[in-house]
């Protein structure tokens, strides 16, 4: 039974977007291993507090994450 962890900066994604991630990641596992995987695929979203995630030595905030979304990164 696969367990997929998704880590996000808190406050960047809406609840509906996170639900969509769960659905699409599950669908991807089903595409790889077959429909029997759907009922046993676990997807967990863990949100890291704003400012407690870093890229290139710089702390990433929720505002930074939202700016990346707007810019298509």
Short mmCIF file of the C-alpha atoms (twelve columns), coordinates in Angstrom:
data_MODEL
# 
_entry.id   MODEL 
# 
loop_
_atom_site.group_PDB 
_atom_site.id 
_atom_site.type_symbol 
_atom_site.label_atom_id 
_atom_site.label_alt_id 
_atom_site.label_comp_id 
_atom_site.label_asym_id 
_atom_site.label_seq_id 
_atom_site.Cartn_x 
_atom_site.Cartn_y 
_atom_site.Cartn_z 
_atom_site.pdbx_PDB_model_num 
ATOM 1  C CA . UNK A 1  0.000  0.000  0.000   1 
ATOM 2  C CA . UNK A 2  1.662  3.231  -1.135  1 
ATOM 3  C CA . UNK A 3  1.917  6.262  1.127   1 
ATOM 4  C CA . UNK A 4  2.626  9.508  -0.718  1 
ATOM 5  C CA . UNK A 5  3.667  12.577 1.285   1 
ATOM 6  C CA . UNK A 6  3.215  16.072 -0.120  1 
ATOM 7  C CA . UNK A 7  4.866  18.926 1.746   1 
ATOM 8  C CA . UNK A 8  3.635  22.479 1.202   1 
ATOM 9  C CA . UNK A 9  4.180  25.885 2.727   1 
ATOM 10 C CA . UNK A 10 1.152  26.607 4.879   1 
ATOM 11 C CA . UNK A 11 -1.359 29.108 3.521   1 
ATOM 12 C CA . UNK A 12 -0.382 28.889 -0.146  1 
ATOM 13 C CA . UNK A 13 -2.925 26.382 -1.458  1 
ATOM 14 C CA . UNK A 14 -6.695 26.415 -0.990  1 
ATOM 15 C CA . UNK A 15 -8.495 23.388 0.470   1 
ATOM 16 C CA . UNK A 16 -9.951 22.561 -2.966  1 
ATOM 17 C CA . UNK A 17 -6.456 22.602 -4.519  1 
ATOM 18 C CA . UNK A 18 -5.160 20.192 -1.876  1 
ATOM 19 C CA . UNK A 19 -8.118 17.872 -2.467  1 
ATOM 20 C CA . UNK A 20 -7.332 17.999 -6.197  1 
ATOM 21 C CA . UNK A 21 -3.697 17.050 -5.449  1 
ATOM 22 C CA . UNK A 22 -4.873 14.046 -3.427  1 
ATOM 23 C CA . UNK A 23 -7.199 12.917 -6.212  1 
ATOM 24 C CA . UNK A 24 -4.621 13.362 -8.983  1 
ATOM 25 C CA . UNK A 25 -1.784 11.659 -7.086  1 
ATOM 26 C CA . UNK A 26 -4.087 8.719  -6.389  1 
ATOM 27 C CA . UNK A 27 -5.032 8.619  -10.084 1 
ATOM 28 C CA . UNK A 28 -1.326 8.572  -10.998 1 
ATOM 29 C CA . UNK A 29 -0.737 5.539  -8.764  1 
ATOM 30 C CA . UNK A 30 -3.723 3.802  -10.368 1 
ATOM 31 C CA . UNK A 31 -2.280 4.507  -13.835 1 
ATOM 32 C CA . UNK A 32 1.005  2.867  -12.828 1 
ATOM 33 C CA . UNK A 33 -0.245 -0.106 -10.818 1 
ATOM 34 C CA . UNK A 34 -3.904 -0.580 -11.809 1 
ATOM 35 C CA . UNK A 35 -7.300 0.118  -10.287 1 
ATOM 36 C CA . UNK A 36 -6.618 -2.154 -7.301  1 
ATOM 37 C CA . UNK A 37 -4.286 0.604  -5.982  1 
ATOM 38 C CA . UNK A 38 -7.084 3.176  -5.585  1 
ATOM 39 C CA . UNK A 39 -8.416 1.829  -2.305  1 
ATOM 40 C CA . UNK A 40 -5.014 1.352  -0.721  1 
ATOM 41 C CA . UNK A 41 -3.200 4.525  -1.830  1 
ATOM 42 C CA . UNK A 42 -2.692 6.942  1.031   1 
ATOM 43 C CA . UNK A 43 -1.858 10.582 0.279   1 
ATOM 44 C CA . UNK A 44 -0.872 12.846 3.155   1 
ATOM 45 C CA . UNK A 45 -0.429 16.592 2.905   1 
ATOM 46 C CA . UNK A 46 1.838  18.164 5.486   1 
ATOM 47 C CA . UNK A 47 1.990  21.937 5.691   1 
ATOM 48 C CA . UNK A 48 5.161  23.609 6.919   1 
ATOM 49 C CA . UNK A 49 4.737  26.956 8.661   1 
ATOM 50 C CA . UNK A 50 5.478  30.077 6.642   1 
ATOM 51 C CA . UNK A 51 9.151  30.993 6.963   1 
ATOM 52 C CA . UNK A 52 10.223 27.497 8.065   1 
ATOM 53 C CA . UNK A 53 11.058 26.241 4.570   1 
ATOM 54 C CA . UNK A 54 14.088 27.514 2.713   1 
ATOM 55 C CA . UNK A 55 15.271 27.671 -0.880  1 
ATOM 56 C CA . UNK A 56 18.788 28.772 -1.721  1 
ATOM 57 C CA . UNK A 57 19.465 29.889 1.847   1 
ATOM 58 C CA . UNK A 58 16.361 32.112 2.003   1 
ATOM 59 C CA . UNK A 59 13.287 31.360 4.099   1 
ATOM 60 C CA . UNK A 60 10.170 30.888 1.964   1 
ATOM 61 C CA . UNK A 61 6.973  32.515 3.217   1 
ATOM 62 C CA . UNK A 62 3.344  32.006 2.236   1 
ATOM 63 C CA . UNK A 63 3.511  35.293 0.330   1 
ATOM 64 C CA . UNK A 64 6.520  34.004 -1.621  1 
ATOM 65 C CA . UNK A 65 4.652  30.806 -2.460  1 
ATOM 66 C CA . UNK A 66 1.595  32.737 -3.680  1 
ATOM 67 C CA . UNK A 67 3.858  34.945 -5.814  1 
ATOM 68 C CA . UNK A 68 5.366  31.796 -7.382  1 
ATOM 69 C CA . UNK A 69 1.852  30.567 -8.180  1 
ATOM 70 C CA . UNK A 70 0.996  33.854 -9.903  1 
ATOM 71 C CA . UNK A 71 4.227  33.775 -11.901 1 
ATOM 72 C CA . UNK A 72 3.743  30.173 -12.995 1 
ATOM 73 C CA . UNK A 73 6.730  28.761 -11.124 1 
# 
